[in-house]
Amino acid sequence: MDWRLLSEAELIEACRERREEAWRELHRRYCRLIYHCILQIFAGAAREDVEDITQGVYLQLLRGQLDRYDASLGAFSTWVGLISTRQTINYLKSREYRQRSSQVVLTADCASYHPAVKLSQRLDLDDALKRLSPDEYRLLAWRYGEELTLETIAAIRGKAVSTISRQIKRILKRVQRDAKS
């Protein structure tokens, strides 16, 4: 049987029957979509993180999420994209990821390296960063160390984008003020 010739509905039905070849074809057809959806939310994702999230998407499908798909409500690709987006946000909220991301190190060298910037200014900035609370530091690490979008950080925190933006601006002003003094 040539699995590539199956319609979407036939493929989904074969996957529901737990046919291994059908799952391979499902992966072949949708792996790029899943990858793209993950990177839309988590632009600075490490390969390990993308693999973990992708595995989570397929596990959700295997554990019964596929049985909930209803073709009358929309395209399968849209549905898989939504599962991928939710899985990415849940991963970013997870304790394991938060612990790993809190280990991102922000330094004055990465924030203001330029030959004209004096060493004393970089050291002042390092000191100002050390005075941040863990929560404040994590926000800056997500935004500037891992280059997460404001939308992604807002989704992780369950807050409005404008709230996250204001918090980050306040933190940056305080760091700048502390570095000058």
PLY file of the C-alpha trace (Angstrom):
ply
format ascii 1.0
element vertex 181
property float x
property float y
property float z
element edge 180
property int vertex1
property int vertex2
end_header
0.00 0.00 0.00
1.29 3.43 -0.91
0.50 5.57 2.13
1.25 8.78 0.25
-1.86 8.25 -1.88
-4.27 8.14 1.07
-6.62 11.04 1.60
-6.34 12.95 4.84
-9.46 11.24 6.23
-8.15 7.77 5.31
-4.77 8.53 6.87
-6.36 9.75 10.10
-8.51 6.64 10.28
-5.45 4.40 9.75
-3.64 6.29 12.54
-6.63 5.78 14.83
-6.25 2.07 14.13
-2.63 2.39 15.34
-1.06 1.37 12.03
2.64 2.17 12.20
2.98 3.00 8.50
0.14 5.51 8.80
1.93 7.26 11.66
5.08 7.49 9.52
3.07 9.10 6.74
1.37 11.46 9.19
4.83 12.49 10.42
6.07 12.96 6.85
3.11 15.17 5.95
2.99 17.31 9.09
6.49 17.47 10.61
7.32 20.77 8.85
4.06 22.34 10.00
4.70 21.26 13.59
8.27 22.56 13.44
7.11 25.89 11.99
4.41 26.31 14.66
6.94 25.65 17.41
9.38 28.23 16.03
6.61 30.82 15.61
6.17 30.76 19.39
9.69 29.89 20.47
11.98 31.59 17.95
15.22 31.01 19.83
14.56 27.35 20.53
17.47 24.99 20.91
17.27 21.78 18.90
16.75 19.80 22.11
13.74 21.95 23.03
12.18 21.61 19.56
12.62 17.83 19.73
11.02 17.70 23.19
8.04 19.76 22.05
7.62 17.77 18.83
7.68 14.54 20.79
5.01 16.00 23.08
2.78 16.77 20.08
3.03 13.21 18.77
2.47 11.76 22.25
-0.71 13.81 22.58
-1.92 12.45 19.25
-1.02 8.88 20.22
-2.67 9.15 23.64
-6.09 9.89 22.21
-6.04 13.50 21.07
-6.36 12.25 17.48
-9.68 10.63 18.38
-11.04 14.07 19.25
-10.41 15.51 15.78
-13.62 16.41 13.97
-13.21 17.23 10.26
-16.45 19.22 10.24
-14.83 21.80 12.55
-11.82 22.58 10.37
-8.79 21.35 8.50
-6.52 18.77 10.12
-3.48 20.98 9.50
-5.09 23.82 11.47
-5.91 21.41 14.28
-2.35 20.00 14.39
-1.01 23.58 14.35
-3.13 24.45 17.38
-1.93 21.36 19.26
1.67 22.29 18.40
1.15 25.87 19.61
-0.44 24.74 22.88
2.28 22.14 23.44
4.95 24.83 22.91
3.32 27.20 25.39
2.90 24.39 27.93
6.56 23.45 27.48
7.64 27.04 28.09
5.53 27.08 31.26
7.00 23.80 32.48
9.20 23.68 35.55
11.98 21.85 33.69
12.25 24.54 31.03
11.99 27.39 33.55
14.82 25.93 35.61
17.01 25.54 32.54
16.19 29.03 31.22
16.92 30.62 34.59
20.49 29.43 34.09
20.89 31.71 31.05
23.56 34.19 31.98
23.13 37.82 31.07
26.32 39.79 31.17
27.34 43.28 30.35
29.57 41.86 27.63
26.61 40.55 25.67
24.47 43.58 26.48
26.89 46.36 25.64
30.04 45.05 24.05
31.61 47.74 22.00
35.25 48.88 22.01
34.20 52.34 23.17
32.40 50.99 26.25
34.76 51.09 29.18
35.36 48.01 31.30
34.14 49.90 34.37
30.79 50.54 32.66
30.39 46.84 31.84
31.23 45.92 35.44
28.63 48.43 36.68
26.06 46.83 34.43
27.00 43.36 35.69
26.48 44.57 39.27
23.09 46.05 38.36
22.00 42.75 36.77
23.04 40.85 39.91
20.69 43.01 42.01
17.61 41.89 40.07
15.11 39.51 41.65
15.03 36.01 40.12
11.71 36.87 38.45
13.06 40.07 36.92
16.20 38.32 35.78
14.13 35.54 34.18
12.08 38.08 32.22
15.24 39.69 30.82
16.82 36.29 30.16
13.76 35.17 28.18
13.55 38.42 26.22
17.22 39.11 25.51
19.09 35.90 26.32
16.71 33.51 24.57
15.09 36.12 22.33
11.50 35.11 23.10
8.85 37.43 21.76
6.73 39.52 24.10
3.73 37.46 22.98
5.42 34.22 23.99
6.48 35.58 27.38
2.94 36.87 27.94
1.54 33.41 27.10
3.96 31.76 29.53
3.05 34.19 32.29
-0.66 34.32 31.49
-0.55 38.10 31.29
-1.22 40.72 28.64
1.57 41.60 26.23
1.36 45.24 27.33
1.90 44.22 30.96
5.02 42.23 30.07
6.31 45.09 27.94
5.86 47.58 30.79
7.54 45.24 33.28
10.57 44.77 31.04
10.84 48.52 30.39
10.72 49.24 34.13
13.38 46.62 34.82
15.63 48.02 32.09
15.24 51.57 33.41
16.19 50.40 36.89
19.20 48.47 35.58
20.30 51.53 33.64
19.82 53.78 36.67
21.68 51.34 38.96
24.53 50.96 36.48
25.04 54.73 36.38
25.17 55.16 40.14
0 1
1 2
2 3
3 4
4 5
5 6
6 7
7 8
8 9
9 10
10 11
11 12
12 13
13 14
14 15
15 16
16 17
17 18
18 19
19 20
20 21
21 22
22 23
23 24
24 25
25 26
26 27
27 28
28 29
29 30
30 31
31 32
32 33
33 34
34 35
35 36
36 37
37 38
38 39
39 40
40 41
41 42
42 43
43 44
44 45
45 46
46 47
47 48
48 49
49 50
50 51
51 52
52 53
53 54
54 55
55 56
56 57
57 58
58 59
59 60
60 61
61 62
62 63
63 64
64 65
65 66
66 67
67 68
68 69
69 70
70 71
71 72
72 73
73 74
74 75
75 76
76 77
77 78
78 79
79 80
80 81
81 82
82 83
83 84
84 85
85 86
86 87
87 88
88 89
89 90
90 91
91 92
92 93
93 94
94 95
95 96
96 97
97 98
98 99
99 100
100 101
101 102
102 103
103 104
104 105
105 106
106 107
107 108
108 109
109 110
110 111
111 112
112 113
113 114
114 115
115 116
116 117
117 118
118 119
119 120
120 121
121 122
122 123
123 124
124 125
125 126
126 127
127 128
128 129
129 130
130 131
131 132
132 133
133 134
134 135
135 136
136 137
137 138
138 139
139 140
140 141
141 142
142 143
143 144
144 145
145 146
146 147
147 148
148 149
149 150
150 151
151 152
152 153
153 154
154 155
155 156
156 157
157 158
158 159
159 160
160 161
161 162
162 163
163 164
164 165
165 166
166 167
167 168
168 169
169 170
170 171
171 172
172 173
173 174
174 175
175 176
176 177
177 178
178 179
179 180
